[in-house]
Amino acid sequence: MRLLLIEDDITLVQQLKPELERCGFAVDVSHDGVEAEYLGNEAIYDLAILDLGLPKRSGIEVLRNWRKHDNHIPVIILTARDDWHERVDGFQAGADDYLGKPFHSEELIARIQALLHRVHQQPAGLLKADGLSLDEEAQSVRLDSGATYTLTNTEFRLLRYFLLHPDKPLSKMQLSEHVYELDADKDSNVIEVYVRRLREKLGKTRIETRRGQGYVFRSRLT
Ligand code: CA
């Protein structure tokens, strides 16, 4: 999943970005409201983390503009802990969740995961499909046969994206956009390599190749 982190506090960004990446998120950063609003309309992000006090355009304004133009990107706003007014304004502007500063990054990550599950109509807790479950903390997949595999960060990113978008064709381009960051070398052939590695672990029939369309992750094996 690819996140847009909108925050002008460089120290906070330097601390958060690597932690989010370790948790298997591709992270693009924006430091001001104008650029953030533009990037958030690019439709490549799965979720935005939006600070409210930003240079050039306030976070609230950015959020209002997105919603006014039917941009429904899931948004977690970062607010001052003791300012209940900001939180109310945020929800009224169309925020999905909020977190008061200062916060523990573990809480932000838990909220991101919970919101992504909600948006994709998956239950809270472990991500599951027929015959397997994914542990997002351990970045490991467990099969009902009893086998457990620890995944590399890219395998994990890819499998999580599949589990949140089951039973629909996903192009290699789409997959690489949601697995890698803006400045990454996005060779979509690399996706083939990782799909092959996932098939070695999960079995050949789990991920179907659709000619000209990409891949379909099957939630049920029958
Ligand atoms: Ca700020």
Residues whose N, C-alpha, C, O or C-beta is under 5 A from the ligand:
A	BS01	CA	D8 D51 G53 L54
